[in-house]
Amino acid sequence: MEIVFSCIDDSAARFRLEGASTSFANAFRRAMMGEVPSLAIEGVRIYDNTSALFDEMLAHRLGLIPIRTEPGCYVQREKCTCEGSGCDRCSVTYTLSVEGPGMVYSRDLIPQDPRAVPALDNIPIAKLTKDQKVVLEARAVMSTGKVHSKWQPTTACGYKNYPEIEVSDRCDACGQCVDECPRGILITTGGHVTVIEGRLEECSLCRLCERACLNTGIGEESAIRVKSDGSRFIFVVEGDGSLTVREVIEKALEYLKSESDELCEKIGELSGVTGDEEDKDE
């Protein structure tokens, strides 16, 4: 298995996953979305709220603010020695005190730990008029997206099969498929239809080019064929800022490896073969 990046930065990545099955690709996608732990506000204690928002609406907006999560600095609350009561190892406390007129932004959340600041400082929370105020204390904890979407470190995470386009010798370069392609990846050159260099991955596998070729009435089989490679996938991942996309990918792969190792260990226990015995057999 191999991962080849087309582009990557802190907020987004596009890469090819090669030599993998569809089930693994989907497990990888689900791991990035639901198994990578991050910080999110879980509890809010409101001391004063005279804004136009109900307390519940205010708490809901705070919970959806992505919090920058330094890998290794915090542990998930169910794995913490405090047993979920809340301590410096699994939670971060924030204070917010703003008086109107003006807008309350995410940057107004003051963290106890300066490393756990909101990922974006310009997220609007509430608009205050004169004499309105919001005073509260919030607590962020570590968890995963499978518990609630506010802990999901990705805003977009999907894949598609790698496209393959074949043009047979029956092609007469009529250009119907070129005009029909919604992504504009085909071109007529030298009396033949070909894929524009570097644009094959843009194919959406819609097969409109095949239909256009059949509609010309020349033969009963399309001269252009669109297929998908079952062992190669194109991934697009966008993060919410709580973690960099590279960290999301790495943590997801670590999770899949740990789950795989645990499964192998359980299978070994059921079959009566320990890891040491397996190593000797090898």
NORPE-V216047 format. One record per pair of residues at least 24 apart in sequence whose C-alpha atoms are under 7 Angstrom apart, sorted by sequence separation. I is the first residue (numbers start at 0). J is the second residue. D is the distance in Angstrom with one decimal. If there is no record, write none. Layout:
<<I,J,D> <I,J,D>>
This chain:
<<102,126,4.4> <101,126,6.0> <102,127,5.9> <39,65,6.4> <101,127,5.3> <166,192,7.0> <39,66,6.0> <100,127,5.1> <101,128,6.5> <180,207,6.4> <38,66,5.7> <99,127,4.7> <100,128,4.2> <179,207,6.4> <180,208,5.9> <99,128,5.1> <100,129,4.5> <179,208,6.0> <38,68,5.9> <99,129,4.9> <37,68,5.8> <99,130,5.7> <98,130,6.6> <99,131,5.2> <176,208,4.3> <179,211,6.7> <98,131,5.9> <99,132,5.9> <98,132,4.2> <97,132,5.7> <98,133,6.5> <176,211,5.4> <97,133,5.5> <175,211,5.9> <176,212,6.0> <96,133,5.7> <97,134,6.6> <175,212,6.4> <96,134,4.3> <162,200,6.6> <95,134,5.6> <96,135,6.6> <161,200,6.9> <95,135,5.4> <162,202,6.5> <94,135,6.0> <95,136,6.3> <94,136,4.5> <162,204,6.6> <93,136,5.6> <94,137,6.3> <93,137,5.0> <92,137,5.7> <93,138,6.1> <92,138,4.5> <68,115,6.0> <91,138,5.6> <92,139,6.4> <67,115,5.1> <90,138,6.5> <91,139,5.1> <66,115,6.2> <67,116,5.6> <90,139,5.4> <91,140,6.6> <66,116,5.9> <67,117,5.7> <90,140,4.4> <66,117,4.3> <67,118,4.9> <89,140,5.9> <90,141,6.8> <65,117,5.9> <66,118,5.1> <89,141,6.2> <170,222,5.3> <64,117,6.8> <65,118,5.5> <169,222,5.6> <167,222,5.3> <166,222,5.8> <167,223,6.4> <166,223,4.4> <165,223,5.7> <166,224,6.4> <165,224,5.2> <164,224,5.7> <165,225,6.5> <164,225,4.6> <163,225,5.8> <164,226,6.3> <163,226,5.0> <60,124,6.4> <76,140,6.8> <162,226,5.9> <163,227,5.5> <76,141,6.2> <162,227,4.5> <163,228,6.8> <75,141,4.7> <161,227,5.5> <162,228,6.3> <74,141,6.4> <75,142,5.6> <160,227,5.6> <161,228,5.3> <160,228,6.0> <160,229,6.5> <161,231,5.3> <160,231,6.1> <161,232,5.0> <160,232,4.5> <161,233,6.0> <159,232,5.5> <160,233,6.3> <158,232,6.3> <159,233,5.4> <158,233,5.3> <159,234,6.8> <158,234,4.3> <50,127,5.9> <157,234,5.8> <158,235,6.3> <157,235,5.7> <156,235,5.9> <157,236,6.7> <156,236,4.5> <50,131,5.7> <155,236,5.6> <156,237,6.4> <49,131,5.2> <50,132,6.3> <155,237,5.0> <49,132,5.6> <50,133,6.9> <154,237,5.6> <48,132,5.9> <49,133,6.6> <153,237,5.6> <154,238,5.5> <47,132,6.9> <48,133,4.6> <153,238,4.1> <154,239,5.7> <47,133,5.5> <48,134,6.5> <63,149,5.3> <152,238,5.8> <153,239,5.5> <47,134,4.9> <62,149,6.6> <152,239,5.7> <46,134,5.5> <47,135,6.8> <45,134,6.3> <46,135,5.3> <152,241,6.1> <45,135,4.3> <152,242,6.5> <44,135,5.6> <45,136,6.4> <44,136,5.1> <43,136,5.8> <44,137,6.1> <43,137,4.3> <42,137,5.7> <43,138,6.4> <42,138,5.2> <40,137,6.6> <41,138,6.0> <42,139,7.0> <40,138,5.5> <41,139,5.5> <40,139,3.8> <41,140,6.4> <39,139,4.9> <40,140,6.4> <38,139,5.9> <39,140,5.8> <38,140,5.3> <39,141,6.7> <38,141,4.6> <37,141,5.3> <38,142,6.7> <36,141,6.1> <37,142,5.9> <36,142,5.0> <37,143,6.4> <36,143,4.5> <35,143,5.8> <34,143,5.5> <33,143,5.7> <34,144,6.4> <39,149,6.4> <33,144,4.0> <34,145,6.7> <39,150,5.9> <32,144,6.1> <33,145,4.6> <38,150,6.5> <37,150,5.7> <36,150,6.9> <37,152,6.7> <33,151,6.1> <32,151,5.6> <32,152,6.6> <32,153,6.0> <118,240,5.1> <118,241,5.7> <28,156,6.6> <28,157,6.6> <67,240,6.5> <68,241,5.4> <65,239,6.4> <67,241,4.0> <68,242,5.9> <65,240,6.5> <66,241,5.0> <67,242,6.3> <65,241,5.4> <37,241,6.7> <21,229,6.9> <20,229,6.9> <20,230,5.5> <19,230,5.1> <18,230,5.1> <19,231,6.6> <35,247,6.6> <17,230,6.0> <18,231,6.2> <17,231,4.4> <16,231,5.6> <17,232,6.5> <35,250,6.0> <15,231,6.8> <16,232,5.1> <31,247,6.1> <35,251,6.0> <15,232,5.5> <16,233,6.4> <31,248,6.4> <34,251,6.7> <15,233,4.6> <14,233,5.9> <15,234,6.2> <14,234,5.4> <31,251,5.1> <13,234,5.6> <14,235,6.8> <30,251,5.2> <13,235,4.6> <12,235,5.9> <13,236,6.5> <12,236,5.3> <27,251,6.7> <11,236,5.6> <12,237,6.5> <11,237,4.3> <10,237,5.7> <11,238,6.1> <10,238,5.1> <10,240,6.5> <12,244,6.7> <10,243,6.0> <11,244,6.0> <9,243,4.6> <10,244,5.8> <9,244,5.6>>
